[in-house]
Amino acid sequence: MEQKRDEKEMSLTRLESETGINYNDEEKFAIVYTANDSLKKKLDMLCKLHPDQFERYVLTGDDEEVKSYHIPKKCVLIKTPATYSDEQKLKMKERGQRLSARHVKKDESTRKKTSLL
């Protein structure tokens, strides 16, 4: 016989943590329904920063695992992935390596200064 778990113990799997976005041609907002933790955090922050544009609303059955939001429809963006030539990729790689090396040198110099204190 299967034991029943408390609802508080149950959580969604990564497969079940889905996001739905609905909008129509008439209205200027979209509805986002999500169980994705990082998206919920981002949308909660946008609700705090821009309460006139972003709004969390409660649907029957909503809980902390699943939240719903009204967002401006212009925030829903589907775009073509960027494509880069081999030359552009090489330049980006070199730029990243230079920035990384500069960051490492900066960290080393900061450590030296603090060790002298």
C-alpha positions as a printed NumPy array, in Angstrom:
array([[  0.   ,   0.   ,   0.   ],
       [  1.346,   3.417,  -0.984],
       [  1.902,   5.959,   1.75 ],
       [  0.514,   9.439,   1.181],
       [  2.909,  12.33 ,   1.663],
       [  1.905,  15.635,   3.192],
       [  1.314,  18.363,   0.649],
       [  4.098,  20.407,   2.273],
       [  6.58 ,  17.593,   1.578],
       [  5.664,  17.422,  -2.087],
       [  7.514,  19.611,  -4.494],
       [  7.55 ,  19.851,  -8.243],
       [ 10.149,  18.041, -10.303],
       [ 12.212,  20.   , -12.819],
       [  9.992,  18.543, -15.539],
       [  6.872,  19.798, -13.742],
       [  8.35 ,  23.29 , -13.125],
       [  6.911,  24.687, -16.295],
       [  6.129,  28.197, -17.485],
       [  3.221,  29.319, -19.626],
       [  2.871,  32.707, -21.324],
       [ -0.503,  33.759, -22.721],
       [ -1.493,  36.91 , -24.566],
       [ -3.855,  38.038, -27.266],
       [ -3.914,  40.713, -29.959],
       [ -6.378,  42.95 , -28.124],
       [ -4.73 ,  43.515, -24.732],
       [ -1.378,  45.128, -23.97 ],
       [ -0.38 ,  42.647, -21.273],
       [  0.611,  38.996, -21.142],
       [ -0.086,  36.5  , -18.389],
       [  2.868,  34.478, -17.123],
       [  2.14 ,  31.374, -15.063],
       [  5.329,  29.806, -13.716],
       [  6.815,  27.356, -11.245],
       [ 10.395,  28.251, -12.27 ],
       [ 12.172,  29.651,  -9.188],
       [ 14.591,  31.959, -11.018],
       [ 11.815,  33.411, -13.178],
       [  9.599,  33.934, -10.104],
       [ 12.426,  35.841,  -8.38 ],
       [ 12.963,  38.008, -11.455],
       [  9.259,  38.736, -11.869],
       [  8.818,  39.439,  -8.135],
       [ 11.664,  41.972,  -8.368],
       [ 10.09 ,  43.594, -11.436],
       [  6.767,  43.81 ,  -9.548],
       [  8.532,  45.696,  -6.741],
       [ 10.498,  47.981,  -9.072],
       [  7.67 ,  48.679, -11.539],
       [  4.329,  48.101,  -9.782],
       [  2.55 ,  50.176, -12.432],
       [  3.586,  47.697, -15.162],
       [  4.18 ,  44.336, -13.46 ],
       [  1.618,  42.734, -11.173],
       [  1.451,  39.422,  -9.351],
       [ -2.052,  38.101,  -9.118],
       [ -3.48 ,  35.061,  -7.424],
       [ -5.372,  32.373,  -9.253],
       [ -7.416,  29.786,  -7.398],
       [ -4.967,  27.126,  -6.335],
       [ -1.876,  29.351,  -6.64 ],
       [  0.704,  28.71 ,  -3.969],
       [  4.346,  29.583,  -3.456],
       [  5.426,  26.947,  -5.985],
       [  3.334,  28.394,  -8.803],
       [  2.78 ,  32.112,  -9.359],
       [  0.955,  34.164, -11.979],
       [  1.827,  37.639, -13.236],
       [  0.512,  40.325, -15.572],
       [  3.426,  41.774, -17.539],
       [  3.645,  44.191, -20.482],
       [  3.27 ,  42.208, -23.688],
       [  6.281,  44.051, -25.122],
       [  8.423,  42.147, -22.56 ],
       [  7.667,  38.847, -24.296],
       [ 10.427,  38.48 , -26.864],
       [ 11.161,  35.672, -29.283],
       [ 14.192,  36.26 , -31.412],
       [ 16.51 ,  34.474, -33.79 ],
       [ 19.659,  33.159, -32.113],
       [ 22.793,  35.155, -32.879],
       [ 25.122,  33.654, -35.447],
       [ 28.805,  34.511, -35.543],
       [ 31.507,  33.882, -38.119],
       [ 34.607,  31.953, -37.087],
       [ 36.534,  35.243, -37.07 ],
       [ 33.985,  36.882, -34.74 ],
       [ 34.06 ,  33.846, -32.432],
       [ 37.857,  34.009, -32.253],
       [ 37.781,  37.74 , -31.44 ],
       [ 35.189,  37.191, -28.696],
       [ 37.259,  34.346, -27.242],
       [ 40.419,  36.51 , -27.208],
       [ 38.521,  39.416, -25.625],
       [ 37.165,  37.117, -22.933],
       [ 40.631,  35.739, -22.205],
       [ 42.067,  39.278, -21.903],
       [ 39.261,  40.319, -19.539],
       [ 39.674,  37.157, -17.484],
       [ 43.438,  37.671, -17.229],
       [ 42.924,  41.294, -16.178],
       [ 40.416,  40.18 , -13.521],
       [ 42.868,  37.581, -12.148],
       [ 45.677,  40.173, -11.974],
       [ 43.361,  42.588, -10.156],
       [ 42.438,  39.902,  -7.605],
       [ 46.117,  39.071,  -7.039],
       [ 47.055,  42.719,  -6.479],
       [ 44.146,  43.143,  -4.046],
       [ 45.288,  40.067,  -2.103],
       [ 48.849,  41.434,  -1.921],
       [ 47.604,  44.796,  -0.596],
       [ 45.437,  43.186,   2.076],
       [ 48.214,  40.822,   3.156],
       [ 50.486,  43.84 ,   3.765],
       [ 47.978,  45.295,   6.212]])
